[in-house]
Amino acid sequence: MKRPLLNRRLAPFGTTIFAEMSALATRTGAINLGQGFPDTDGPEEVREAAVRALRDGRGNQYPPGPGVPELRTAIADHQHERYGLAYDPDTEVLVTTGATEAIAASLLALVEPGDEVIALEPYYDSYAACIALAGGTRVPVTLRPREGAYVLDLDELRAAVTDRTRLILLNTPHNPTGTVLTRAELTAIAELAVERDLLVVTDEVYEHLVYDDTVHIPIASLPGMRERTVTIGSAGKTFSFTGWKVGWTTASPALTTAVRSAKQFLTYVSGGPFQYAVAEALRLPAAYFDGLRADLAAKRDLLSEGLAAAGFEVYRPAGTYFVTTDIRPLGTDDGFAFCRSLPERAGVVAIPNAVFYDDQEAGGPFVRFAFCKRKDVLQEAVERLGRLAR
Ligand SMILES: *Cc1c(COP(=O)(O)O)cnc(C)c1O
């Protein structure tokens, strides 16, 4: 054969680390704190709503291209009630196959070959691949660890913008660092986007998972941003049904039409009955969202304290499912080797943050643990990790 099978846009990406680490967990019987999915399902009434939709024959055939009207209206109401953002459910809301498809469709629709896309590094693993599929060039702007948190250097961001920059791909609350961008940071990003006429695609799948007194602010709510922002949401993390893959975008009619042009040829539509269930889930009372936050905040504390006691330096997250640690106090700066040996040494699986970086040196000594697991599982993991300190 004259040339490799896999095209050169995808060839650099190989298989995701999650496959390797989950296989390692299975082989060794280690507790898997690698991949970010809950080990218990979401609310019973939401699951029942999906069963009801299936039985009643709602969504069993192709749903409408932009999503079922009940869900589009619920998404529009959610954005309005929480953030004061008014979107027309018919022209400004698009239901997608999880946030993953929303990210892919947005980049495929909005990026021309040769365009530069700025993404916060470390970045979620699908960003780099989707930018490459769209023919774009990724320009990472690295969040730097400083005084116990990861922070965005706004000067670095400004310096990254060139005449070829098409869009800024944001993620807040941020996976894997747990950073939640502040109003001041978002305002500076918004001013830059307006000044340089850039689009913003913002992945806000962890919008409900913010802790203590942290607030999530959608950048679309800032001056000049509504018409240049595609906001991405998902039911997976908010309702603990990551297998359902119901996500969405909210954006101006022109942006929504563009994203839909790509989306229609990816999956066309998906998840009919689940869309009805998510429409109900979005209308759950505040107590559900508060309860989820309180439960995860307690789990964050349990795992963070255990990791600190085991000798890790811990970056206490303000949001998301993840806690990032520095392994240098444990005598190594090689996150890959550390994660490959951790199942043998301590019976736990984690993810080396270097997989989320172009700059391998910047990511090298950091390791990510997921805390969206049952309390007894986290307690056992903390117990096992304690072996590292002995
Ligand atoms: C989990 C995750 C996604 C994927 O969301 P789906 O709705 O499951 O496709 C996207 N972005 C980030 C940052 C995530 O952590």
The ligand as an SDF file (V2000), in Angstrom:
LIG
                    3D

 15 15  0  0  0  0  0  0  0  0999 V2000
  -17.7710   15.2510   28.9470 C   0  0  0  0  0  0  0  0  0  0  0  0
  -17.3770   16.4490   28.1780 C   0  0  0  0  0  0  0  0  0  0  0  0
  -17.9230   16.7030   26.9040 C   0  0  0  0  0  0  0  0  0  0  0  0
  -18.7880   15.7040   26.1730 C   0  0  0  0  0  0  0  0  0  0  0  0
  -20.1140   15.8540   26.4580 O   0  0  0  0  0  0  0  0  0  0  0  0
  -21.1950   14.8340   25.8250 P   0  0  0  0  0  0  0  0  0  0  0  0
  -22.4660   15.5480   26.0340 O   0  0  0  0  0  0  0  0  0  0  0  0
  -21.0680   13.5560   26.5750 O   0  0  0  0  0  0  0  0  0  0  0  0
  -20.8530   14.6570   24.3930 O   0  0  0  0  0  0  0  0  0  0  0  0
  -17.5870   17.8740   26.2700 C   0  0  0  0  0  0  0  0  0  0  0  0
  -16.7620   18.7660   26.8370 N   0  0  0  0  0  0  0  0  0  0  0  0
  -16.1920   18.5520   28.0390 C   0  0  0  0  0  0  0  0  0  0  0  0
  -15.2680   19.5680   28.6150 C   0  0  0  0  0  0  0  0  0  0  0  0
  -16.4670   17.3780   28.7470 C   0  0  0  0  0  0  0  0  0  0  0  0
  -15.8690   17.1350   29.9120 O   0  0  0  0  0  0  0  0  0  0  0  0
  1  2  1  0
  2  3  1  0
  2 14  2  0
  3  4  1  0
  3 10  2  0
  4  5  1  0
  5  6  1  0
  6  7  2  0
  6  8  1  0
  6  9  1  0
 10 11  1  0
 11 12  2  0
 12 13  1  0
 12 14  1  0
 14 15  1  0
M  END
$$$$
